[in-house]
Amino acid sequence: MFKTIVNAFKIPDLRRKMLFVLLILLIYRLGAVMPVPFVDANVLATKFSATNGSFFQYLNIMSGEAFSRATLFALSIQPYITASIVIQLLTIAIPALERMQKEGEEGRKKLTAITRYVTVGLGLVTSYGYYAYMKANGALISFDNKTSSILAALVIIACYSAGSALVMWMAEKINEFGIGNGISLILFANIVSSGPTIVSMLISFFRSGPWYIVAAEAIIIISLAIVVFVVFVTNSERRIPVQYAKKVVGRKMYGGQSSFLPIKLNMSGVMPIIFASSIVSLPTTIALLFPTPEKGTFWYGFQQFFSYQSWFYPIAMFLLIIAFGYFYAEISFNPVEIANNLQKNGGTIRGIRSGRPTVDYIRKVRGRITLIGALFLDIIAVFPLIVNLCTGSSLGSIAFGGSSLLIVVGVALETVTELEAQMTMRHYKGFLE
């Protein structure tokens, strides 16, 4: 991996793209430490330390600790992710949006514009929720007159909303001028920046128990095993043998070669986990809009039901990861198009007739592979949650450690794979050796 990055820096075009990504991530990290006016970050940090293991710890990790510090990018990339999910799902349900998607570049521009508007709307709603949460926990600077309080509320909401819109713009610019997926890379930067905090939490947790040395060693071994497992599954693929027919053009004979059709075991990457976690966290985020309910009330039960410390959370994560895995496989791997390309080039799958039988066979193989890949993601992301529920641990970093580690390793592998593809496309074969 490191050799690929070094070799990519030798190509001027790729070097510019990589430096652009680094510049965007640097700007993002500056915004993640820029405080929002009228917020007492010390009170908010104390509140977070007192509620260790809550779902807000997960939001804090995914925002690169910007949430607990009440900085400009506290909302991070979550509104943009949620808006993308909503638009992609509505594209299937609403014919007008489906037609836009099929119109080519112009249709995609319209969908992108709609996604931006939805992101801004979600940013405003979430910003108000964060403001209500901080007000309920005494993290705001108090004012004597009502006018100043209203002005402070408007400034806080405007800062958070503008921050979410700016993060969306950064992600789009990475997709346009950089290397890799903008959403994934921003989440990657957030999780990596939260690494020291996670490590310190684990150390303090293990020191409080008699078996902390054994537990720490077990965590390290499991983390390394997860990394190896993720790399293995990410690089695994199902190869369908393809035979090309012989044809004579002039005095030369072409074709007659054997090849294969590769299908990635985990073709959707880490996006199902990112999307599933955003959907599951939505009820908890909506709950921020309302005051903290008392025990025994309906809203208290609602919050407890959707919290990560209930059994609903891992079950919902399990099902949504599978659903988004199939969704991404459907939009990124079209059996009809692949079958048509094989037929045009004189290729056939061994033992399968061309046309409809080939489409059905590829679709069947894709469905099985997608299920295996989705179950792999479930094992990494959901199993720590179940362990956390069964053991009654209050350490959120353990519960969400699988998802975080999977995102980091998966994004790194995807980015390196794209770099290699870019290098191959430019015919710099010497760099790949």
Backbone hydrogen bonds, N-H to C=O, Kabsch-Sander energy under -0.5 kcal/mol:
donor,donor_aa,acceptor,acceptor_aa,energy
5,I,1,M,-1.9
6,V,2,F,-2.3
7,N,3,K,-2.5
8,A,4,T,-2.2
9,F,5,I,-1.5
10,K,7,N,-1.0
11,I,8,A,-1.5
15,R,11,I,-2.6
16,R,12,P,-2.2
17,K,13,D,-1.8
18,M,14,L,-2.6
19,L,15,R,-2.5
20,F,16,R,-2.0
21,V,17,K,-2.1
22,L,18,M,-2.2
23,L,19,L,-2.3
24,I,20,F,-2.3
25,L,21,V,-2.5
26,L,22,L,-2.1
27,I,23,L,-2.4
28,Y,24,I,-2.4
29,R,25,L,-2.3
30,L,26,L,-1.8
31,G,27,I,-2.1
32,A,28,Y,-1.8
33,V,29,R,-0.5
33,V,30,L,-1.0
34,M,31,G,-0.7
36,V,70,A,-2.0
39,V,36,V,-0.9
40,D,139,A,-3.4
41,A,39,V,-1.1
44,L,40,D,-1.6
45,A,41,A,-2.6
46,T,42,N,-2.2
47,K,43,V,-2.1
48,F,44,L,-2.0
49,S,45,A,-2.3
50,A,46,T,-1.6
51,T,47,K,-1.1
52,N,49,S,-0.7
54,S,51,T,-1.8
57,Q,54,S,-1.5
58,Y,54,S,-0.6
58,Y,55,F,-0.5
59,L,55,F,-1.8
60,N,56,F,-2.2
61,I,57,Q,-2.2
62,M,58,Y,-2.4
63,S,59,L,-1.0
64,G,61,I,-1.4
65,E,60,N,-3.4
66,A,63,S,-0.8
69,R,65,E,-1.1
70,A,66,A,-0.6
70,A,67,F,-0.7
71,T,66,A,-1.9
72,L,31,G,-0.7
72,L,34,M,-2.2
73,F,31,G,-0.9
74,A,71,T,-1.4
76,S,73,F,-0.7
78,Q,75,L,-1.3
81,I,77,I,-2.2
82,T,78,Q,-2.6
83,A,79,P,-2.4
84,S,80,Y,-2.2
85,I,81,I,-2.2
86,V,82,T,-2.4
87,I,83,A,-2.4
88,Q,84,S,-2.3
89,L,85,I,-2.3
90,L,86,V,-2.5
91,T,87,I,-1.7
92,I,88,Q,-0.7
92,I,89,L,-0.7
93,A,89,L,-1.2
94,I,90,L,-3.2
98,E,94,I,-1.8
99,R,95,P,-2.4
100,M,96,A,-1.7
101,Q,97,L,-1.9
102,K,98,E,-1.3
103,E,99,R,-0.6
103,E,100,M,-1.1
104,G,101,Q,-0.6
106,E,103,E,-0.5
108,R,104,G,-2.1
109,K,105,E,-1.9
110,K,106,E,-1.7
111,L,107,G,-2.2
112,T,108,R,-2.4
113,A,109,K,-2.1
114,I,110,K,-2.2
115,T,111,L,-2.4
116,R,112,T,-1.9
117,Y,113,A,-2.0
118,V,114,I,-2.4
119,T,115,T,-2.3
120,V,116,R,-2.3
121,G,117,Y,-2.2
122,L,118,V,-2.8
123,G,119,T,-2.4
124,L,120,V,-2.1
125,V,121,G,-2.1
126,T,122,L,-2.8
127,S,123,G,-2.3
128,Y,124,L,-2.0
129,G,125,V,-1.9
130,Y,126,T,-2.5
131,Y,127,S,-2.4
132,A,128,Y,-2.6
133,Y,129,G,-2.3
134,M,130,Y,-2.5
135,K,131,Y,-2.4
136,A,132,A,-2.2
137,N,133,Y,-1.3
138,G,135,K,-1.1
139,A,134,M,-3.0
141,I,38,F,-1.8
149,S,145,N,-1.2
150,I,146,K,-2.3
151,L,147,T,-2.3
152,A,148,S,-2.4
153,A,149,S,-2.2
154,L,150,I,-2.4
155,V,151,L,-2.3
156,I,152,A,-2.5
157,I,153,A,-2.5
158,A,154,L,-2.4
159,C,155,V,-2.5
160,Y,156,I,-2.3
161,S,157,I,-2.4
162,A,158,A,-2.7
163,G,159,C,-2.3
164,S,160,Y,-2.1
165,A,161,S,-2.1
166,L,162,A,-2.3
167,V,163,G,-2.2
168,M,164,S,-1.9
169,W,165,A,-2.1
170,M,166,L,-2.2
171,A,167,V,-2.4
172,E,168,M,-2.2
173,K,169,W,-2.2
174,I,170,M,-2.1
175,N,171,A,-1.9
176,E,172,E,-1.8
177,F,173,K,-3.0
178,G,174,I,-1.9
185,L,181,N,-2.5
186,I,182,G,-2.1
187,L,183,I,-2.1
188,F,184,S,-2.5
189,A,185,L,-2.4
190,N,186,I,-2.1
191,I,187,L,-2.6
192,V,188,F,-2.4
193,S,189,A,-2.2
194,S,190,N,-1.3
195,G,192,V,-1.3
198,I,194,S,-2.2
199,V,195,G,-2.6
200,S,196,P,-2.3
201,M,197,T,-2.3
202,L,198,I,-2.2
203,I,199,V,-2.4
204,S,200,S,-2.4
205,F,201,M,-2.0
206,F,202,L,-2.7
207,R,203,I,-2.0
208,S,204,S,-0.6
208,S,205,F,-0.7
209,G,206,F,-1.3
212,Y,209,G,-0.9
215,A,211,W,-2.5
216,A,212,Y,-2.6
217,E,213,I,-2.3
218,A,214,V,-2.3
219,I,215,A,-2.3
220,I,216,A,-2.2
221,I,217,E,-2.4
222,I,218,A,-2.6
223,S,219,I,-2.4
224,L,220,I,-2.3
225,A,221,I,-2.3
226,I,222,I,-2.4
227,V,223,S,-2.2
228,V,224,L,-2.3
229,F,225,A,-2.6
230,V,226,I,-2.9
231,V,227,V,-2.4
232,F,228,V,-2.4
233,V,229,F,-2.5
234,T,230,V,-2.6
235,N,231,V,-1.7
236,S,232,F,-0.6
236,S,233,V,-0.8
238,R,263,I,-3.2
239,R,237,E,-0.6
240,I,238,R,-0.6
240,I,261,L,-2.4
242,V,259,S,-2.8
243,Q,348,T,-3.0
244,Y,257,Q,-2.7
245,A,346,G,-2.8
247,K,254,Y,-2.8
249,V,247,K,-0.5
249,V,252,K,-2.8
250,G,248,V,-0.5
251,R,249,V,-0.5
252,K,249,V,-1.8
254,Y,247,K,-3.6
256,G,244,Y,-0.6
259,S,242,V,-3.3
261,L,240,I,-3.0
263,I,238,R,-1.9
265,L,236,S,-2.2
267,M,264,K,-0.7
269,G,266,N,-1.0
271,M,268,S,-1.2
274,I,270,V,-2.0
275,F,271,M,-2.9
276,A,272,P,-2.6
277,S,273,I,-2.6
278,S,274,I,-1.5
279,I,275,F,-2.1
280,V,276,A,-2.5
281,S,277,S,-1.7
282,L,279,I,-0.9
285,T,281,S,-2.2
286,I,282,L,-2.6
287,A,283,P,-1.9
288,L,284,T,-0.6
288,L,285,T,-1.0
289,L,286,I,-1.9
290,F,287,A,-1.4
297,T,294,E,-1.6
301,G,297,T,-1.9
302,F,298,F,-2.2
303,Q,299,W,-2.3
304,Q,300,Y,-2.2
305,F,301,G,-2.2
306,F,302,F,-1.7
307,S,303,Q,-0.6
310,S,307,S,-1.6
313,Y,307,S,-0.5
313,Y,310,S,-0.7
315,I,311,W,-1.5
316,A,312,F,-3.0
317,M,313,Y,-2.5
318,F,314,P,-2.5
319,L,315,I,-2.2
320,L,316,A,-2.6
321,I,317,M,-2.3
322,I,318,F,-1.5
323,A,319,L,-2.3
324,F,320,L,-3.0
325,G,321,I,-2.0
326,Y,322,I,-2.2
327,F,323,A,-2.1
328,Y,324,F,-2.6
329,A,325,G,-1.9
330,E,326,Y,-2.0
331,I,327,F,-1.7
332,S,328,Y,-1.7
333,F,329,A,-1.6
338,I,334,N,-2.0
339,A,335,P,-2.6
340,N,336,V,-2.2
341,N,337,E,-2.1
342,L,338,I,-2.3
343,Q,339,A,-2.2
344,K,340,N,-2.3
345,N,341,N,-1.7
346,G,343,Q,-1.1
347,G,342,L,-3.5
348,T,243,Q,-2.3
350,R,241,P,-1.1
352,I,349,I,-2.5
358,T,353,R,-0.5
359,V,355,G,-1.8
360,D,356,R,-2.5
361,Y,357,P,-2.2
362,I,358,T,-2.6
363,R,359,V,-2.5
364,K,360,D,-2.1
365,V,361,Y,-2.4
366,R,362,I,-2.8
367,G,363,R,-2.2
368,R,364,K,-1.9
369,I,365,V,-2.5
370,T,366,R,-2.6
371,L,367,G,-1.8
372,I,368,R,-1.9
373,G,369,I,-2.6
374,A,370,T,-2.6
375,L,371,L,-2.3
376,F,372,I,-1.9
377,L,373,G,-1.9
378,D,374,A,-2.2
379,I,375,L,-2.3
380,I,376,F,-1.8
381,A,377,L,-2.6
382,V,378,D,-2.8
383,F,378,D,-1.0
383,F,379,I,-0.8
386,I,382,V,-2.1
387,V,383,F,-2.5
388,N,384,P,-2.4
389,L,385,L,-2.0
390,C,386,I,-2.6
391,T,387,V,-2.3
392,G,388,N,-1.2
393,S,388,N,-1.1
396,G,394,S,-0.9
398,I,395,L,-0.8
399,A,395,L,-1.3
400,F,396,G,-2.3
402,G,398,I,-0.5
404,S,400,F,-2.1
405,L,401,G,-2.6
406,L,402,G,-2.3
407,I,403,S,-2.4
408,V,404,S,-2.2
409,V,405,L,-2.5
410,G,406,L,-2.8
411,V,407,I,-2.6
412,A,408,V,-2.0
413,L,409,V,-2.4
414,E,410,G,-2.5
415,T,411,V,-2.5
416,V,412,A,-2.1
417,T,413,L,-2.4
418,E,414,E,-2.2
419,L,415,T,-2.1
420,E,416,V,-2.5
421,A,417,T,-2.2
422,Q,418,E,-2.5
423,M,419,L,-2.4
424,T,420,E,-2.5
425,M,421,A,-2.4
426,R,422,Q,-1.3
427,H,424,T,-1.7
428,Y,423,M,-2.0
429,K,427,H,-1.3
431,F,428,Y,-1.0
432,L,428,Y,-0.5
432,L,429,K,-1.0
433,E,429,K,-0.6
433,E,430,G,-0.5
